[in-house]
Amino acid sequence: MINVQGDMMEDKKKELEQKYFLYQFLKEQLDNMSKQADAMQSAVIETQAAVNALDEVTTDKHSALIPLGAGAFVQGNIEDADKIMIAIGSDTVIKESKDNAKKILGQRMKDMEESYSKLLKDIGSVTAQIQSILPEIENLAGEMNYSEKKSK
């Protein structure tokens, strides 16, 4: 009888370890997805700010502060505000009209918002998995604890 009980304890211990490993994996995945969602949300806000800035840019020659990064700016002259440089990836930019630039940025925002929405659904799914596995871990740990106390 002790041997059977020992085998059952060993099986429960393995099951608990597997479920705890899965829990840790899902928790790490959730943390990464949350960071990704935050980055996406920031990118959407930044893109919207660029679209808004395009609405305010006039086609006349004028001076402006040009950002260098890290809060540093240089005073510069904008010669042709109707031609907007748009980054398209791999350190590549294209020159577009103001209207086309707004369309490109609008489509980029739409794509990001769709990806963000899908990511939120995935976050919900992983959260549900975590919430369903936690009671199983607690039950197994409780059963093992009870069995250990009973056998002493």
N, C-alpha and C positions, 0 to 999 in steps of 0.2 A: 504494500500500500504506500509506503514511504517513497519507493521508487517511482510509482505512478505520479504521486504528488510532486516529486522532484522534477519529473519530465514536464508536468503541467506548468510548474513554476518557470522552468527553462523556456518553454514555448511562450509563456506570457512575457517573460523578460525580453525575448527576441522581438515579439510583436510590439512591445512598448518602445524598444530601441528604434525599430523601423518607423513607427508612427512619430516618434520624437524627431528623428532625422528628417522626415517629410515635413513636419511642422517647422523646423529650422530652415529648411530649403524654401518653403513657401513664404516664411516671414522675410527672408533675405530678398526673395523675388518681389515681394510687396514693397519693401523699402526702395529697391531699385526703380520699380514702376512709379512710385510716388515722386522720386527725384526727377524722373523723366517727365512726368506730368507737370511738375513745377517749371521745368525748363521749357516745355512746350507752351505753357501759359505765358511765360515771359516773352517768348518769341512772337506769340500772337499780339501781345500788347505793343511790342517794339515795332512790328509790322504795321499795326494800326496807327501808331505815332508817325511812321514814315508816310503813310497815305495822307494823314492829316497835314503833315508838313508840306507835301506836294500841293495840297489845296491852297496853301498860303504863299507859295513861291510865285513871284511875279516874273514875267519874261523880260522885264527891263533889266539893264545892267545895274547891279547894286552890290554893296559890300555886305559881308556876313561873317559870322564867327564859324570857323571850320574846326570841327572836333578832331583832335589828334589822338585821343584816348586818355584814360586815367584822369579825366577832368581837366585836361589841357586843351587850349584852343589857340588858333591863330586867326588874325584878321585877314580876310581875303576878299577878292572881287569875283563876283559871279558874272561871267561874260555871256553865257548862253544857257539860261535856265529852262529852255524848252527841250533841251537834250539831257536826259537823265541817265546816269550810269547805274545799271542794275547787276548785282552779283548773281551769277547763275551756277556757281559751284566751281571747285577745282581752281580757285584763284582766277576765274574768268568772269569778265564783265561785258555787258552789251550796252550799246547806246540806243535809247528808245525815246520816243516823244513822251511828253508829260502824260498824255492820255493813255498811251500803251503801258507806260510804267505803272500807272494806277491800276490798270487791268491786270497786269502781271502780279503786282503785290496783292490785289484783291483775290486772285485765284490762289496764290500762295497761302493767304490767310484762310481761305475756305478749306484747302487741303489740310492745313495744320489743325483747324477746328474739327474736321472729320476724324483725323488721327487721334486728337485729344479725346473726342467722344468715345471712340473705340477703346482707347487706353483706360478710360474711366470704367467702361463695362468690364474690361479685363481685371481691373483692380477690384471691382465688386465681386467677380467670380473667385479670385484668389482669397479675398476676405471671407467669403462664404465657406471655402474649403478649410481655411484656418479655424473658423468658428465651429465647423462640424468635427474637426479632428481633436480639438481641445478636450471636449467631454470624454472622448474615447481614451485619450491619454490619462486623464484624471481617473477614469474608472479602472483602467489597467493598473495604474500606480496604487490605487486604493485596494484592489484585489490582492496585489502582491504584498502590500503592507499587512493586510488582514491575514493572509496565509502565513507570512513570516511570524507574526505574533502568535497565531494559533499553533504552529509547529514547535514553539519554544516551551 
